[in-house]
Amino acid sequence: MHFSCVRSPSAGWPLPILLLAGCLSVFAGCGSSSGDLIPVSGKVTQNGQPLTTGTVSFRPDAARMNQSQHQPTGRIEADGRYTLYTTERSGAPPGWYKVIVFASSQTDEKGQAHPGMPKSIVHVQYNDPAQTPLSIEVKAGQTAGAYDLKLEK
């Protein structure tokens, strides 16, 4: 079958060109594009001391109109600092987020190895987007320290 002679009755365009344009428009809407990302980094402290392990995850806050499908996440470094990444790119889409923090240890309070399940070293409220008291708006032009996280308990 030779496609170049098949025409769309309404526009006069060859059918293969219309199919190609349709496919391109579909593919343009797919993929992992996260739009413009804003750099997000900060320091996590617990009771005034740097948290030295764990993960920070920003969960879109639908109640504050953030409909993003992305959950920017970053690892907490030994000095308490973290940087968020979204689909392997540094930063987070703008909007309001509930912030959750996961941190656990295989040792007890005295530093002794503790066999079995790891123990959370942050209060469980920080593990649940519905309970966390941490909420942050990601937006351009934030000042230093705007994304610092202070955990209590």
C-alpha positions as MATLAB code, in Angstrom:
seq = 'MHFSCVRSPSAGWPLPILLLAGCLSVFAGCGSSSGDLIPVSGKVTQNGQPLTTGTVSFRPDAARMNQSQHQPTGRIEADGRYTLYTTERSGAPPGWYKVIVFASSQTDEKGQAHPGMPKSIVHVQYNDPAQTPLSIEVKAGQTAGAYDLKLEK';
ca = [
       0.000    0.000    0.000;
       1.383    3.371   -0.978;
       0.446    5.944    1.710;
       1.355    9.126   -0.126;
      -1.751    8.942   -2.283;
      -4.166    8.498    0.629;
      -5.692   11.858    1.524;
      -7.694   13.147    4.454;
     -11.046   14.219    3.055;
     -11.327   17.292    5.298;
      -7.918   18.940    5.087;
      -6.295   17.539    2.012;
      -3.227   16.432    3.989;
      -1.740   13.008    3.289;
      -2.810   10.467    5.916;
       0.788    9.515    6.903;
       1.538   13.146    7.824;
      -1.611   13.362    9.916;
      -0.734   10.073   11.661;
       2.815   11.266   12.311;
       1.577   14.594   13.721;
      -0.910   12.753   15.957;
       1.760   10.370   17.250;
       4.167   13.215   17.963;
       1.539   15.124   19.920;
       0.779   12.015   21.979;
       4.455   11.343   22.676;
       5.070   14.988   23.573;
       2.554   14.642   26.409;
       4.132   11.448   27.715;
       7.363   10.790   29.504;
       8.886   11.956   32.733;
       9.113   15.662   32.102;
       8.817   17.469   35.380;
       8.820   20.975   33.942;
      10.852   23.674   35.604;
      12.585   22.526   38.751;
      13.644   24.808   41.583;
      16.814   23.928   43.508;
      15.927   22.627   46.980;
      18.508   21.857   49.640;
      18.702   22.372   53.353;
      19.744   20.915   56.660;
      17.777   18.518   58.846;
      18.133   18.883   62.613;
      16.498   16.932   65.387;
      16.370   18.592   68.801;
      18.962   21.096   67.559;
      21.471   18.474   66.349;
      22.072   17.485   62.701;
      20.317   14.299   61.650;
      23.137   12.256   60.120;
      21.264    9.622   58.113;
      17.995    9.047   56.318;
      15.854   10.383   53.518;
      13.724   13.496   52.983;
      10.719   13.271   50.673;
       8.431   16.109   49.616;
       4.871   14.915   48.941;
       2.590   17.205   46.898;
      -0.040   18.846   49.117;
      -3.291   18.570   47.151;
      -5.108   20.574   49.831;
      -2.885   23.503   48.813;
      -3.453   22.956   45.095;
      -0.244   21.045   44.309;
      -1.342   18.453   41.748;
       2.196   17.315   40.843;
       2.700   13.606   40.264;
       6.310   13.856   41.477;
       7.698   13.184   44.956;
      11.086   14.919   45.097;
      13.418   12.995   47.377;
      16.950   13.327   48.718;
      19.370   11.513   50.969;
      20.463   13.076   54.269;
      24.253   13.342   54.404;
      26.458   12.876   57.487;
      26.371   16.638   58.203;
      22.552   16.766   58.059;
      22.380   18.365   54.611;
      20.093   17.131   51.836;
      19.373   18.004   48.202;
      16.134   17.022   46.465;
      15.971   15.254   43.127;
      12.994   14.777   40.820;
      13.217   12.097   38.125;
      17.010   12.098   38.500;
      17.257   15.886   38.068;
      18.225   18.231   40.874;
      15.327   20.271   42.250;
      11.571   20.111   42.766;
       8.545   21.485   40.906;
       7.100   24.614   42.539;
       4.208   24.250   44.969;
       3.261   23.283   48.509;
       4.483   19.985   49.969;
       4.080   17.879   53.088;
       7.566   16.824   54.163;
       8.340   13.366   55.443;
      11.609   12.155   56.934;
      12.738    8.544   57.257;
      15.751    7.752   59.440;
      16.597    4.503   61.166;
      19.447    2.862   62.971;
      20.694   -0.655   63.637;
      22.124    0.449   67.005;
      20.531    1.268   70.339;
      20.869    4.524   72.290;
      24.297    3.437   73.590;
      25.649    2.708   70.094;
      25.483   -1.066   70.533;
      24.517   -3.158   67.517;
      20.859   -4.094   67.641;
      19.963   -7.226   65.663;
      16.627   -7.418   63.908;
      14.454   -4.647   62.587;
      15.967   -1.175   62.269;
      14.682    1.335   64.805;
      13.325    4.694   63.656;
      15.378    7.555   65.083;
      12.720   10.167   64.272;
       9.209   10.348   65.681;
       6.765    8.324   63.559;
       4.719   11.441   62.769;
       7.515   12.481   60.373;
       7.044    9.222   58.399;
       3.429    9.923   57.432;
       2.297   12.709   55.059;
      -1.063   12.846   56.875;
       0.576   13.430   60.289;
       3.769   15.354   59.603;
       3.797   18.904   60.948;
       6.314   19.869   58.248;
       4.944   21.795   55.293;
       6.996   23.823   52.801;
       6.335   25.858   49.692;
       8.905   25.405   46.934;
       9.242   28.650   45.002;
      11.900   30.592   43.174;
      14.007   33.118   45.033;
      13.988   31.499   48.480;
      16.599   32.716   50.949;
      19.286   30.525   52.503;
      17.797   28.239   55.134;
      14.270   28.337   53.667;
      14.290   24.556   53.245;
      15.914   23.681   56.584;
      13.888   21.141   58.548;
      13.661   21.224   62.339;
      12.379   17.996   63.900;
      11.308   17.927   67.533;
      10.636   14.974   69.864;
];
